[in-house]
Amino acid sequence: MKKDEDKSTTPQITKDTLITTAMEKCPEALGIFFEHGLHCVGCGGAAFETIEQGCQVHGMSEAEIEGIVEEINSAMKKKKK
């Protein structure tokens, strides 16, 4: 990390984050996944698939994937306040 980067603005969750890791770091992610038709908690692949891989299996676009990631990071920021 560069010296001038602020850790609070660096996303903690990316499209390369494992689905289970996202849910562990942000329990609200489960609801966000459900809202988008991703029922990841019941899927055995959740421990091995990234958010991007899980979304791609469901035919989601790159923009939809980034939107989900942004929602999860926003939920995490709100929780910290």
Helices and strands as residue ranges (DSSP letters): G 7-9, H 19-25, H 28-35, G 40-42, G 44-47, H 51-57, H 62-80
